Amino acid sequence: MAACSGYYPVEVDSADQLTGVWSDWSGVTVEFEDDGTFTAEGFDKEDVVGWGCSGFAERQHGTWTPSGSYGDVTFDGVDCEDMKLAFYGSPSSFVACFTQDVTSGGCTHEFSRDRG
Protein backbone atom coordinates (compact mmCIF):
# COMPACT_ATOMS: atom_id res chain seq x y z
CA MET A 1 0.00 0.00 0.00
CA ALA A 2 1.10 3.55 -0.61
CA ALA A 3 1.78 5.88 2.27
CA CYS A 4 -0.99 8.26 3.25
CA SER A 5 0.84 11.10 1.54
CA GLY A 6 0.02 9.43 -1.79
CA TYR A 7 -3.72 9.92 -1.24
CA TYR A 8 -5.92 12.95 -1.53
CA PRO A 9 -7.53 14.16 1.71
CA VAL A 10 -11.20 13.22 2.11
CA GLU A 11 -13.77 15.18 4.10
CA VAL A 12 -15.47 13.09 6.81
CA ASP A 13 -18.00 15.11 8.77
CA SER A 14 -20.53 12.56 9.98
CA ALA A 15 -20.25 9.49 12.15
CA ASP A 16 -22.01 7.23 9.64
CA GLN A 17 -19.10 7.66 7.19
CA LEU A 18 -16.76 6.05 9.72
CA THR A 19 -18.81 3.71 11.91
CA GLY A 20 -18.01 0.03 11.57
CA VAL A 21 -14.98 -2.23 11.78
CA TRP A 22 -11.76 -1.13 10.07
CA SER A 23 -8.56 -3.14 9.78
CA ASP A 24 -5.03 -2.73 8.49
CA TRP A 25 -2.68 -5.10 6.62
CA SER A 26 -1.34 -6.61 9.87
CA GLY A 27 -4.73 -7.59 11.30
CA VAL A 28 -5.08 -4.75 13.82
CA THR A 29 -8.74 -3.73 14.02
CA VAL A 30 -10.63 -0.63 15.13
CA GLU A 31 -14.39 -0.51 15.56
CA PHE A 32 -15.77 3.02 15.40
CA GLU A 33 -19.16 3.45 17.08
CA ASP A 34 -21.68 6.13 16.13
CA ASP A 35 -21.55 7.51 19.68
CA GLY A 36 -17.99 8.76 19.11
CA THR A 37 -16.17 5.90 20.85
CA PHE A 38 -13.93 3.18 19.47
CA THR A 39 -12.49 -0.15 20.52
CA ALA A 40 -9.27 -1.41 18.97
CA GLU A 41 -7.46 -4.73 19.16
CA GLY A 42 -3.77 -5.27 18.47
CA PHE A 43 -2.40 -1.77 19.10
CA ASP A 44 0.07 -3.29 21.56
CA LYS A 45 1.61 -5.56 18.90
CA GLU A 46 2.35 -3.06 16.12
CA ASP A 47 3.65 0.47 15.76
CA VAL A 48 0.17 1.48 14.60
CA VAL A 49 0.19 5.10 15.69
CA GLY A 50 3.89 5.88 15.33
CA TRP A 51 6.38 7.16 17.83
CA GLY A 52 5.56 9.17 20.90
CA CYS A 53 2.77 7.03 22.36
CA SER A 54 3.06 4.55 25.19
CA GLY A 55 0.82 2.42 27.38
CA PHE A 56 -1.19 0.47 24.82
CA ALA A 57 -2.97 -2.66 26.01
CA GLU A 58 -4.16 -5.48 23.76
CA ARG A 59 -7.65 -4.04 23.80
CA GLN A 60 -7.81 -0.27 23.55
CA HIS A 61 -10.69 2.17 23.97
CA GLY A 62 -11.08 5.84 23.23
CA THR A 63 -13.08 8.58 21.60
CA TRP A 64 -13.05 10.18 18.16
CA THR A 65 -14.59 13.25 16.58
CA PRO A 66 -14.63 13.75 12.80
CA SER A 67 -13.87 17.25 11.56
CA GLY A 68 -13.16 17.36 7.84
CA SER A 69 -10.09 15.61 6.51
CA TYR A 70 -9.01 14.52 9.97
CA GLY A 71 -10.55 13.63 13.30
CA ASP A 72 -9.49 14.19 16.88
CA VAL A 73 -8.61 10.99 18.75
CA THR A 74 -8.19 10.32 22.46
CA PHE A 75 -7.00 6.99 23.84
CA ASP A 76 -8.13 5.89 27.31
CA GLY A 77 -5.15 5.30 29.60
CA VAL A 78 -2.50 5.99 26.94
CA ASP A 79 0.07 8.76 26.90
CA CYS A 80 -0.38 9.99 23.33
CA GLU A 81 -0.46 13.72 22.58
CA ASP A 82 -1.75 15.44 19.45
CA MET A 83 -3.03 12.25 17.81
CA LYS A 84 -5.29 12.71 14.79
CA LEU A 85 -7.15 10.33 12.52
CA ALA A 86 -6.47 11.35 8.91
CA PHE A 87 -8.72 10.37 5.98
CA TYR A 88 -7.36 9.84 2.45
CA GLY A 89 -8.60 8.40 -0.84
CA SER A 90 -11.95 9.07 -2.48
CA PRO A 91 -15.25 9.87 -0.72
CA SER A 92 -16.65 6.44 -1.63
CA SER A 93 -13.53 4.47 -0.69
CA PHE A 94 -11.12 6.05 1.75
CA VAL A 95 -8.55 4.93 4.30
CA ALA A 96 -8.01 6.21 7.81
CA CYS A 97 -4.70 6.41 9.60
CA PHE A 98 -3.58 7.50 13.03
CA THR A 99 -0.94 10.23 12.81
CA GLN A 100 0.51 13.08 14.81
CA ASP A 101 1.30 15.09 11.66
CA VAL A 102 -1.55 15.23 9.17
CA THR A 103 0.33 17.61 6.86
CA SER A 104 3.22 15.24 6.14
CA GLY A 105 1.15 12.07 5.79
CA GLY A 106 3.05 10.42 8.62
CA CYS A 107 1.11 7.14 8.65
CA THR A 108 2.53 3.80 9.64
CA HIS A 109 -0.70 1.81 9.21
CA GLU A 110 -3.69 2.46 6.96
CA PHE A 111 -7.11 1.21 7.97
CA SER A 112 -9.87 0.37 5.53
CA ARG A 113 -13.46 -0.53 6.31
CA ASP A 114 -14.17 -4.24 6.47
CA ARG A 115 -16.87 -5.24 4.00
CA GLY A 116 -19.20 -8.15 4.22
C-alpha beads as a LAMMPS data file, in Angstrom:
LAMMPS data file: protein, C-alpha beads

116 atoms
115 bonds

1 atom types
1 bond types

-500.0 500.0 xlo xhi
-500.0 500.0 ylo yhi
-500.0 500.0 zlo zhi

Masses

1 110.0

Atoms # bond

1 1 1 0.000 0.000 0.000
2 1 1 1.096 3.552 -0.612
3 1 1 1.776 5.883 2.271
4 1 1 -0.990 8.263 3.252
5 1 1 0.842 11.099 1.540
6 1 1 0.015 9.427 -1.793
7 1 1 -3.721 9.915 -1.238
8 1 1 -5.918 12.955 -1.532
9 1 1 -7.530 14.164 1.715
10 1 1 -11.203 13.219 2.115
11 1 1 -13.772 15.183 4.104
12 1 1 -15.472 13.089 6.808
13 1 1 -18.003 15.106 8.769
14 1 1 -20.534 12.561 9.981
15 1 1 -20.249 9.488 12.150
16 1 1 -22.009 7.232 9.635
17 1 1 -19.097 7.660 7.192
18 1 1 -16.759 6.055 9.724
19 1 1 -18.806 3.705 11.907
20 1 1 -18.012 0.026 11.566
21 1 1 -14.979 -2.230 11.778
22 1 1 -11.757 -1.133 10.070
23 1 1 -8.555 -3.141 9.779
24 1 1 -5.029 -2.733 8.493
25 1 1 -2.680 -5.096 6.623
26 1 1 -1.339 -6.614 9.870
27 1 1 -4.731 -7.593 11.297
28 1 1 -5.078 -4.755 13.817
29 1 1 -8.739 -3.727 14.018
30 1 1 -10.629 -0.626 15.130
31 1 1 -14.394 -0.506 15.561
32 1 1 -15.773 3.023 15.396
33 1 1 -19.160 3.452 17.078
34 1 1 -21.676 6.129 16.135
35 1 1 -21.551 7.513 19.683
36 1 1 -17.991 8.760 19.113
37 1 1 -16.175 5.905 20.845
38 1 1 -13.930 3.185 19.470
39 1 1 -12.490 -0.151 20.521
40 1 1 -9.268 -1.407 18.973
41 1 1 -7.462 -4.725 19.155
42 1 1 -3.773 -5.270 18.467
43 1 1 -2.405 -1.774 19.101
44 1 1 0.074 -3.289 21.559
45 1 1 1.614 -5.555 18.897
46 1 1 2.345 -3.062 16.124
47 1 1 3.647 0.474 15.755
48 1 1 0.170 1.483 14.605
49 1 1 0.190 5.097 15.688
50 1 1 3.889 5.880 15.330
51 1 1 6.383 7.159 17.833
52 1 1 5.557 9.172 20.897
53 1 1 2.772 7.028 22.360
54 1 1 3.057 4.545 25.193
55 1 1 0.819 2.425 27.378
56 1 1 -1.187 0.471 24.816
57 1 1 -2.970 -2.655 26.006
58 1 1 -4.164 -5.485 23.760
59 1 1 -7.655 -4.039 23.798
60 1 1 -7.814 -0.273 23.552
61 1 1 -10.693 2.169 23.974
62 1 1 -11.080 5.835 23.230
63 1 1 -13.081 8.577 21.600
64 1 1 -13.045 10.183 18.163
65 1 1 -14.586 13.252 16.582
66 1 1 -14.631 13.748 12.802
67 1 1 -13.873 17.254 11.557
68 1 1 -13.164 17.364 7.838
69 1 1 -10.090 15.606 6.507
70 1 1 -9.012 14.515 9.974
71 1 1 -10.549 13.625 13.304
72 1 1 -9.487 14.185 16.881
73 1 1 -8.606 10.989 18.745
74 1 1 -8.194 10.315 22.460
75 1 1 -6.997 6.990 23.839
76 1 1 -8.134 5.885 27.314
77 1 1 -5.150 5.296 29.595
78 1 1 -2.505 5.988 26.940
79 1 1 0.067 8.764 26.899
80 1 1 -0.379 9.993 23.325
81 1 1 -0.463 13.720 22.581
82 1 1 -1.746 15.443 19.446
83 1 1 -3.029 12.252 17.811
84 1 1 -5.289 12.710 14.794
85 1 1 -7.154 10.334 12.524
86 1 1 -6.471 11.347 8.910
87 1 1 -8.716 10.374 5.976
88 1 1 -7.357 9.838 2.445
89 1 1 -8.603 8.398 -0.845
90 1 1 -11.952 9.070 -2.477
91 1 1 -15.250 9.866 -0.724
92 1 1 -16.655 6.440 -1.629
93 1 1 -13.531 4.467 -0.691
94 1 1 -11.117 6.050 1.745
95 1 1 -8.553 4.934 4.304
96 1 1 -8.012 6.207 7.810
97 1 1 -4.699 6.409 9.601
98 1 1 -3.575 7.497 13.033
99 1 1 -0.939 10.228 12.808
100 1 1 0.513 13.081 14.811
101 1 1 1.305 15.093 11.664
102 1 1 -1.551 15.233 9.168
103 1 1 0.328 17.612 6.858
104 1 1 3.223 15.241 6.142
105 1 1 1.145 12.071 5.786
106 1 1 3.047 10.418 8.616
107 1 1 1.110 7.137 8.647
108 1 1 2.527 3.799 9.644
109 1 1 -0.699 1.809 9.207
110 1 1 -3.687 2.464 6.965
111 1 1 -7.107 1.206 7.973
112 1 1 -9.873 0.371 5.532
113 1 1 -13.458 -0.528 6.307
114 1 1 -14.170 -4.237 6.468
115 1 1 -16.872 -5.239 3.999
116 1 1 -19.197 -8.152 4.222

Bonds

1 1 1 2
2 1 2 3
3 1 3 4
4 1 4 5
5 1 5 6
6 1 6 7
7 1 7 8
8 1 8 9
9 1 9 10
10 1 10 11
11 1 11 12
12 1 12 13
13 1 13 14
14 1 14 15
15 1 15 16
16 1 16 17
17 1 17 18
18 1 18 19
19 1 19 20
20 1 20 21
21 1 21 22
22 1 22 23
23 1 23 24
24 1 24 25
25 1 25 26
26 1 26 27
27 1 27 28
28 1 28 29
29 1 29 30
30 1 30 31
31 1 31 32
32 1 32 33
33 1 33 34
34 1 34 35
35 1 35 36
36 1 36 37
37 1 37 38
38 1 38 39
39 1 39 40
40 1 40 41
41 1 41 42
42 1 42 43
43 1 43 44
44 1 44 45
45 1 45 46
46 1 46 47
47 1 47 48
48 1 48 49
49 1 49 50
50 1 50 51
51 1 51 52
52 1 52 53
53 1 53 54
54 1 54 55
55 1 55 56
56 1 56 57
57 1 57 58
58 1 58 59
59 1 59 60
60 1 60 61
61 1 61 62
62 1 62 63
63 1 63 64
64 1 64 65
65 1 65 66
66 1 66 67
67 1 67 68
68 1 68 69
69 1 69 70
70 1 70 71
71 1 71 72
72 1 72 73
73 1 73 74
74 1 74 75
75 1 75 76
76 1 76 77
77 1 77 78
78 1 78 79
79 1 79 80
80 1 80 81
81 1 81 82
82 1 82 83
83 1 83 84
84 1 84 85
85 1 85 86
86 1 86 87
87 1 87 88
88 1 88 89
89 1 89 90
90 1 90 91
91 1 91 92
92 1 92 93
93 1 93 94
94 1 94 95
95 1 95 96
96 1 96 97
97 1 97 98
98 1 98 99
99 1 99 100
100 1 100 101
101 1 101 102
102 1 102 103
103 1 103 104
104 1 104 105
105 1 105 106
106 1 106 107
107 1 107 108
108 1 108 109
109 1 109 110
110 1 110 111
111 1 111 112
112 1 112 113
113 1 113 114
114 1 114 115
115 1 115 116
